[in-house]
């Protein structure tokens, strides 16, 4: 009894297709995860959270230098604690947004 050569090649072809499919799946997962990270970081902006960037004029309200510069409401005078408050409204201070990136002298006020 003779076996067909095509019948013997089927498992090899199936294995090659399986490996190629797995590689394609891995590539898609990597692309999806990188895009998801970009979307989530853009959702964390001050504006998308309903706030606005407010410039802080009192430089004593900040600690650190350059890229490590961070707003600290308790570092300076009372004006640091009330940076998001006006005579007519009191807004909440939201930390860790794009307003504070790159050492800018701004904070995010929401409300």
C-alpha positions as CSV (number, residue, x, y, z in Angstrom):
1,X,0.0,0.0,0.0
2,X,1.4,3.3,-1.0
3,X,0.8,6.6,0.7
4,X,0.4,9.8,-1.2
5,X,3.2,12.4,-0.8
6,X,0.5,15.1,-0.4
7,X,-0.9,13.4,2.6
8,X,2.5,13.4,4.2
9,X,3.0,17.1,3.6
10,X,-0.2,18.1,5.2
11,X,1.1,18.1,8.8
12,X,4.2,20.1,7.8
13,X,2.0,22.7,6.0
14,X,-0.4,22.8,8.9
15,X,2.5,23.4,11.4
16,X,3.9,26.2,9.2
17,X,0.5,27.9,9.0
18,X,0.0,27.5,12.7
19,X,3.3,29.2,13.5
20,X,2.6,32.0,11.0
21,X,-0.8,32.5,12.6
22,X,0.7,32.7,16.1
23,X,3.3,35.3,15.0
24,X,0.5,37.4,13.4
25,X,-1.5,37.1,16.7
26,X,1.5,38.3,18.8
27,X,2.1,41.2,16.4
28,X,-1.6,42.3,16.7
29,X,-1.5,42.0,20.5
30,X,1.6,44.2,20.7
31,X,0.0,46.8,18.4
32,X,-3.2,46.8,20.3
33,X,-1.5,47.2,23.7
34,X,0.7,50.1,22.5
35,X,-2.4,52.0,21.1
36,X,-4.3,51.4,24.3
37,X,-1.6,53.0,26.3
38,X,-1.6,56.1,24.0
39,X,-5.4,56.4,24.4
40,X,-5.4,56.1,28.2
41,X,-2.6,58.7,28.6
42,X,-4.6,61.1,26.4
43,X,-7.6,60.6,28.6
44,X,-5.7,61.8,31.6
45,X,-5.3,65.3,30.4
46,X,-6.6,68.2,32.5
47,X,-9.1,69.3,29.8
48,X,-10.6,65.9,29.3
49,X,-11.2,65.7,33.1
50,X,-13.2,69.0,32.9
51,X,-10.4,71.2,34.2
52,X,-8.2,74.0,33.0
53,X,-4.5,74.7,33.5
54,X,-3.8,77.6,35.8
55,X,-0.5,79.4,35.9
56,X,1.0,79.6,39.4
57,X,2.9,82.9,39.9
58,X,4.4,82.1,43.3
59,X,7.4,79.9,42.5
60,X,7.7,79.0,46.2
61,X,4.7,76.7,45.6
62,X,7.0,74.3,43.7
63,X,9.6,71.9,44.8
64,X,12.4,70.3,42.7
65,X,14.0,71.6,39.5
66,X,13.5,71.1,35.8
67,X,11.6,67.9,34.9
68,X,11.4,67.1,38.7
69,X,9.5,70.3,39.4
70,X,6.3,69.5,41.3
71,X,3.5,71.7,42.7
72,X,3.3,71.5,46.5
73,X,0.3,73.4,48.0
74,X,2.0,73.3,51.4
75,X,5.5,74.5,50.3
76,X,5.0,78.2,50.2
77,X,2.5,80.8,51.4
78,X,-1.3,80.5,51.8
79,X,-1.6,81.5,48.1
80,X,-0.3,78.0,47.2
81,X,-3.2,76.3,49.0
82,X,-5.8,78.7,47.3
83,X,-4.4,78.6,43.8
84,X,-7.6,77.1,42.4
85,X,-9.9,79.4,44.4
86,X,-11.3,82.7,43.3
87,X,-13.5,85.2,45.2
88,X,-16.6,83.5,43.5
89,X,-15.7,79.8,43.4
90,X,-13.5,77.2,44.9
91,X,-12.1,74.6,42.5
92,X,-10.4,71.3,43.3
93,X,-6.7,70.8,42.6
94,X,-6.1,67.8,40.4
95,X,-2.5,66.4,40.5
96,X,-0.6,64.3,38.0
97,X,-2.0,65.8,34.7
98,X,-0.4,67.3,31.6
99,X,-0.4,70.8,33.2
100,X,2.5,69.8,35.3
101,X,4.6,68.2,32.6
102,X,8.0,69.4,31.6
103,X,8.5,71.6,34.6
104,X,5.7,74.1,33.7
105,X,4.5,76.4,36.4
106,X,0.9,75.3,36.0
107,X,-1.6,73.1,37.9
108,X,-5.0,71.6,36.9
109,X,-8.1,73.2,38.5
110,X,-11.4,71.3,38.2
111,X,-14.8,72.5,39.2
